[in-house]
């Protein structure tokens, strides 16, 4: 057996690790010991939160709030009746919510908080994006058409220069108003969840 | 995560419940992103920092997001007895650096030293994040099988080693992979140990790996005694 220099052996050993582990989808044994994360990356927490919220929105994209709650309930193996008993909800209202037919404006945040808690959801972040999308369906966050007043006093206005009606519902959404309503609702929800948490912890 | 630990969410995560994944992201995103950002910054730094920090952050955000999305689709493969879920996701992000971050660093480095513009093929490779390759599908498949075998062999030897020795070896390799020119000194400093004492422990760990490797697979890789 030929004796080698340590540096050469070390080089070959790391070449072996590179080939085997560099793109491995699973961590090697004992890698937990490597885990020396420092959460202070120097990036503003608001920016990191924004990135986090974008990923969360991506994870729930394509699902409506009610459908997500239904999937959650089913994944937990709960029936409508058992969740309703725990959250003090009427079964038909939960069915309507799961079918995305219930206007969120008709449900108090404290009531939704009880439902969320029954489904093991104690923070608002995970449902932020679907709640915002759901709120866009509310009629009062849509823009009121700005139709000029046509009358004898204003001779410049005629049928010809009236603004064209919006071509789709999407164009009619008042995004600023939606964001304000969503912020307010999510804030109420956060407070209600926190109040329930206080009750639970005594 | 105050109430929702990854362990308590695991059943729902395996059912790919989107809200459960968002609960995991809520609790673990900052730590995982920060871990990957640290590695990405070091990797960039040791190459002379050809890309600016905002771009490193942007690529890291892509890596983090990809790691979570991939973890969601591969969740059946996760074995909690081998590593925690956050570590598993971090590793996924880490494994993607070679394909996502390294090509950007290489490309910027070429641009910075005012070399002639890259050939068309290089530019395409940069965009796709893959190295140039003219190998056939058959040889790619063979190479994938051999990498998988090699991976299993290395993992087996590491698993048989005492945890502290394997971890030490992996830690130095990890620092070296980031491009650190003084991995031992740097890891020793981070661990708060003198470099000389650390080096001696490190050599023992390397000898342990080498002995076990030879006993199991022979000396064809040149990881012989010294």
Interface residues (C-beta under 8 A of the other chain):
Chain A: X1 X2 X3 X4 X5 X6 X8 X9 X10 X12 X13 X14 X16 X17 X18 X19 X20 X21 X22 X23 X24 X25 X26 X27 X28 X29 X30 X31 X32 X33 X34 X35 X36 X37 X38 X39 X40 X41 X43 X45 X48 X51 X52 X54 X55 X56 X58 X59 X60 X63 X68 X69 X71 X72 X75 X76 X119 X120 X121 X122 X123 X125 X126 X127
Chain B: X2 X3 X4 X11 X12 X15 X17 X18 X19 X20 X21 X22 X23 X25 X26 X29 X30 X31 X32 X33 X34 X35 X37 X38 X57 X61 X64 X65 X68 X69 X70 X72 X74 X77 X82 X83 X84 X87 X88 X90 X91 X92 X95 X98 X99 X147 X150 X151 X153 X154 X155 X158 X159 X161 X163 X164 X166 X167 X170 X171 X173 X174 X176 X177 X190 X203 X206 X209 X210 X219 X221 X222 X223 X224 X225 X226
